[in-house]
Amino acid sequence: MKTYELTFLKLGGSLITDKSQPNTAKLNVIKRIAAEIADARLEEPEERLLIGHGSGSFGHAAASKHQTHLGGQGQTYWQGFAEVWGAARALNQIVIETLAETGLPVIAFSPSAGIISANQAIQSWDTHPLRLSLDHNMIPVVQGDVVFDTTLGGTILSTEQIFNTLAQQLLPQQVLIAGSEPGVLRDPDNPGDIIEHITPSTLDKFLPVLSGADTADVTGGMLSKVQWMTALVQKFPTLEIQIFSGLEEGNLHKALRGECLGTRITI
C-alpha cells in the first residue's frame, strides 16, 4: 500500500460525538478508532501523523446557543466564549486520554492558546513547538476551537481552517476526513450514493447538494468542509484528500495505510 511522509487526520464531530445529545461522546467509537490508529502506526512507525478533531455535540451546542462565531464584546459574550472553550476542551481531553491509552505519543496544541485571527482569517500562530513534536515522532492533536479575533473580538475556527493553515507550513501528502457518512452524498436521501471524486473544476456542479448538517454546526457542515479542502488542493496540487466513514470498523486503518475510501478530492 502507498505510504506518506505526513498525514493529517480529522476525526469529525459527528463521528466521535452524538450530535443530537449535548456533551455526549461516543466512547466506544473513540476507543476503536484509537486502536486502529495505533495498529497502523505499529506497521509504519516512521510515518508522521497530525490529528485534528471536531467539537460535535460539545462545542457546537454551546456555540450555537451563544453565537460565538459571529463575534461580540461585553461580559455576556465572553462568558459564552469561555463556555464554548470549556466544552471543546472537555472533548479534547477525552480524545487525548483515549489515544494515549493505546500508547500513542500524543500532545495537544490548543488553537485558542496560540492563534490570533482577523475576521476569521488566521493572522499569527507560532507553530514551532508543534513542528518540533513532529520532528520527534510525536503526534500533535489540534481541534476546532474559539480564538481571539482582532476584528470580531472572538470567533470559532473549524478543524479544516486550522488544517489549511498548517498545510502551508507542514506540506502533508494526505488529508483524511473521517466522519459518519461514507463520503460526500450525491443524494442526502440515499446514503449509498456518494460522489466519488471532486476537483476544483467540478465543485460548482455539486454545490446544490452540499448542504449544511441537520444538527447544530456553526462551522458550516459538509459544504464548508469541501470548500476548504478544494481550496487546499488548488494550493498544493499533489495533495490527496479523502472524506469517508470512520464508523465502519477497519476504515481508519485502511485509509492510514493508503487505501482509497469514500470521496476523493484532488486537483
C-alpha positions as CSV (number, residue, x, y, z in Angstrom):
1,M,0.0,0.0,0.0
2,K,1.0,3.6,-0.6
3,T,2.9,5.3,2.2
4,Y,3.0,9.0,3.1
5,E,5.6,11.1,4.8
6,L,3.0,13.2,6.7
7,T,-0.8,12.7,7.0
8,F,-3.4,15.0,8.5
9,L,-6.3,13.0,10.0
10,K,-9.5,14.7,11.1
11,L,-12.0,12.9,13.4
12,G,-15.3,14.6,12.7
13,G,-17.6,15.7,15.4
14,S,-20.4,13.6,14.0
15,L,-18.1,10.5,14.3
16,I,-16.9,10.9,17.9
17,T,-20.0,12.5,19.5
18,D,-23.7,12.1,19.4
19,K,-24.6,15.5,17.8
20,S,-28.3,15.1,18.8
21,Q,-27.3,15.0,22.5
22,P,-25.3,17.9,24.1
23,N,-21.9,16.9,25.5
24,T,-22.2,13.2,24.6
25,A,-19.1,11.4,23.4
26,K,-19.2,8.1,21.5
27,L,-16.6,6.5,23.8
28,N,-16.7,3.1,22.2
29,V,-16.1,4.6,18.8
30,I,-13.2,6.8,20.0
31,K,-11.6,3.7,21.7
32,R,-11.9,1.6,18.5
33,I,-10.5,4.5,16.3
34,A,-7.6,4.9,18.7
35,A,-6.8,1.2,18.4
36,E,-6.9,1.4,14.6
37,I,-4.5,4.4,14.6
38,A,-2.2,2.6,17.0
39,D,-2.2,-0.5,14.8
40,A,-1.4,1.5,11.7
41,R,1.4,3.3,13.4
42,L,3.0,0.0,14.5
43,E,3.1,-1.1,10.9
44,E,4.7,2.2,9.7
45,P,6.3,3.8,12.8
46,E,8.3,6.4,10.8
47,E,5.3,7.9,9.1
48,R,4.3,11.2,10.7
49,L,0.8,12.0,11.7
50,L,-1.1,15.0,12.9
51,I,-4.6,14.5,14.3
52,G,-7.4,17.1,14.4
53,H,-11.0,16.7,15.7
54,G,-14.3,18.5,15.6
55,S,-16.3,19.6,18.6
56,G,-19.5,17.8,17.8
57,S,-22.2,18.0,20.4
58,F,-19.7,19.6,22.9
59,G,-18.6,22.8,21.3
60,H,-21.3,23.3,18.6
61,A,-24.2,23.1,21.0
62,A,-22.7,25.8,23.2
63,A,-21.6,27.9,20.2
64,S,-25.0,27.8,18.6
65,K,-26.5,28.9,21.9
66,H,-24.2,31.9,22.3
67,Q,-23.5,32.6,18.5
68,T,-19.8,32.8,19.5
69,H,-18.6,32.5,15.9
70,L,-20.2,35.8,14.9
71,G,-18.1,37.8,17.4
72,G,-19.0,40.2,20.1
73,Q,-18.0,42.1,23.2
74,G,-19.2,42.6,26.7
75,Q,-19.4,40.2,29.7
76,T,-22.2,38.1,28.3
77,Y,-20.3,37.4,25.1
78,W,-17.1,36.5,26.9
79,Q,-18.9,34.3,29.3
80,G,-20.3,32.3,26.4
81,F,-16.8,32.3,24.7
82,A,-15.5,30.7,27.9
83,E,-18.3,28.1,27.9
84,V,-17.6,27.1,24.3
85,W,-13.9,26.8,25.1
86,G,-14.7,24.6,28.1
87,A,-16.9,22.3,26.1
88,A,-14.4,21.9,23.3
89,R,-11.6,21.4,25.9
90,A,-13.6,18.6,27.6
91,L,-14.0,16.6,24.4
92,N,-10.3,17.2,23.6
93,Q,-9.3,15.7,26.9
94,I,-11.4,12.6,26.2
95,V,-9.8,12.2,22.8
96,I,-6.2,12.8,24.1
97,E,-6.6,10.4,27.0
98,T,-8.1,7.6,24.8
99,L,-5.4,7.9,22.2
100,A,-2.7,7.9,24.9
101,E,-4.1,4.7,26.5
102,T,-3.1,2.9,23.3
103,G,0.5,4.0,23.7
104,L,0.3,6.8,21.0
105,P,2.7,9.7,21.9
106,V,0.0,12.4,21.6
107,I,0.4,16.0,22.6
108,A,-2.4,18.7,22.4
109,F,-1.9,22.1,20.8
110,S,-4.9,24.2,21.6
111,P,-5.7,26.8,18.9
112,S,-7.2,29.2,21.5
113,A,-3.8,29.4,23.2
114,G,-1.8,30.4,20.1
115,I,-3.9,31.7,17.2
116,I,-4.9,35.3,16.6
117,S,-7.3,35.8,13.7
118,A,-8.8,38.9,11.9
119,N,-12.4,38.4,10.6
120,Q,-11.9,34.6,10.9
121,A,-8.7,34.6,8.9
122,I,-5.6,33.3,10.9
123,Q,-3.1,36.1,11.2
124,S,-0.5,34.6,13.6
125,W,0.3,31.3,15.1
126,D,3.7,30.2,16.4
127,T,3.8,26.6,15.3
128,H,7.4,25.9,16.1
129,P,6.6,23.7,19.1
130,L,4.1,21.7,17.0
131,R,6.7,21.2,14.3
132,L,9.2,20.1,16.9
133,S,6.8,17.5,18.2
134,L,6.5,16.0,14.6
135,D,10.3,16.1,14.4
136,H,10.5,13.9,17.5
137,N,7.9,11.5,16.0
138,M,5.1,12.6,18.4
139,I,1.5,13.1,17.3
140,P,0.2,16.6,17.7
141,V,-3.5,17.0,18.2
142,V,-5.4,20.1,17.3
143,Q,-9.2,20.8,17.3
144,G,-11.9,23.2,16.2
145,D,-11.7,26.0,18.8
146,V,-12.5,29.5,19.9
147,V,-9.9,32.1,19.1
148,F,-9.4,35.8,19.8
149,D,-10.1,37.9,16.7
150,T,-8.8,41.4,16.2
151,T,-11.9,42.4,14.2
152,L,-14.7,40.4,15.8
153,G,-13.5,40.2,19.4
154,G,-13.7,36.4,19.3
155,T,-14.8,33.7,16.9
156,I,-14.6,30.0,16.1
157,L,-12.3,28.2,13.7
158,S,-13.0,24.8,12.2
159,T,-10.5,22.0,12.1
160,E,-10.5,22.4,8.3
161,Q,-9.4,26.1,8.6
162,I,-6.7,25.0,11.0
163,F,-5.6,22.3,8.6
164,N,-5.5,24.8,5.8
165,T,-3.0,27.0,7.7
166,L,-0.9,24.1,9.0
167,A,-0.7,22.5,5.5
168,Q,1.0,25.7,4.2
169,Q,3.8,25.1,6.7
170,L,4.0,21.4,7.0
171,L,3.1,20.2,3.5
172,P,1.3,17.0,4.1
173,Q,0.8,14.5,1.3
174,Q,-2.5,13.2,2.5
175,V,-5.5,14.6,4.4
176,L,-8.1,12.2,5.7
177,I,-11.5,13.4,6.9
178,A,-13.3,10.7,8.9
179,G,-16.9,11.3,9.6
180,S,-20.2,9.4,10.0
181,E,-21.1,9.4,6.3
182,P,-19.5,7.1,3.7
183,G,-18.4,10.1,1.7
184,V,-19.9,13.3,0.2
185,L,-23.5,12.3,-0.6
186,R,-24.9,12.9,-4.0
187,D,-28.4,12.4,-2.7
188,P,-29.0,13.1,1.1
189,D,-31.9,10.6,0.9
190,N,-29.7,7.8,-0.5
191,P,-26.7,7.2,1.9
192,G,-25.3,4.7,-0.5
193,D,-24.9,7.2,-3.4
194,I,-21.7,9.1,-2.9
195,I,-19.7,11.5,-5.1
196,E,-16.5,9.5,-5.8
197,H,-14.3,12.4,-7.0
198,I,-14.4,16.2,-6.6
199,T,-12.0,18.6,-8.2
200,P,-11.9,22.4,-8.2
201,S,-13.3,22.4,-11.8
202,T,-16.2,20.1,-10.9
203,L,-17.1,21.7,-7.5
204,D,-19.7,24.1,-8.8
205,K,-22.0,21.4,-10.2
206,F,-22.1,19.7,-6.8
207,L,-22.8,22.8,-4.7
208,P,-26.6,22.3,-4.8
209,V,-26.4,19.0,-2.9
210,L,-23.7,20.2,-0.4
211,S,-26.0,21.4,2.3
212,G,-25.1,22.0,6.0
213,A,-25.6,19.4,8.7
214,D,-29.0,18.9,10.2
215,T,-27.7,19.4,13.7
216,A,-26.0,22.4,15.2
217,D,-22.8,23.1,13.3
218,V,-21.7,26.7,13.4
219,T,-18.7,26.0,11.1
220,G,-20.7,25.2,8.0
221,G,-21.2,21.5,7.7
222,M,-20.2,19.4,4.6
223,L,-20.3,22.4,2.2
224,S,-17.7,24.3,4.2
225,K,-15.5,21.1,4.6
226,V,-15.5,20.5,0.8
227,Q,-14.8,24.2,0.0
228,W,-11.9,24.4,2.4
229,M,-10.4,21.1,1.1
230,T,-10.9,22.0,-2.5
231,A,-9.1,25.3,-1.9
232,L,-6.3,23.3,-0.3
233,V,-5.7,21.1,-3.3
234,Q,-5.6,24.2,-5.5
235,K,-2.7,25.4,-3.5
236,F,-1.0,22.0,-3.3
237,P,-1.7,20.1,-6.5
238,T,0.0,16.8,-5.3
239,L,-2.2,16.7,-2.1
240,E,-4.7,13.8,-1.8
241,I,-7.8,14.2,0.3
242,Q,-10.4,11.6,1.3
243,I,-13.7,12.0,3.0
244,F,-15.0,8.7,4.3
245,S,-16.9,7.0,7.1
246,G,-14.9,6.3,10.3
247,L,-17.9,4.4,11.7
248,E,-17.1,1.3,9.6
249,E,-14.7,-0.9,11.5
250,G,-11.3,-1.0,9.9
251,N,-11.7,2.1,7.7
252,L,-9.3,4.3,9.7
253,H,-6.6,1.6,9.5
254,K,-7.2,1.1,5.7
255,A,-7.1,4.8,5.0
256,L,-3.9,5.4,7.0
257,R,-2.3,2.5,5.1
258,G,-3.1,4.2,1.7
259,E,-6.4,2.5,0.7
260,C,-8.8,4.8,-1.2
261,L,-12.2,5.2,0.5
262,G,-15.2,7.4,0.1
263,T,-14.9,10.7,-1.8
264,R,-11.6,11.8,-3.2
265,I,-10.7,15.5,-3.6
266,T,-7.8,16.2,-5.9
267,I,-6.7,18.8,-8.4
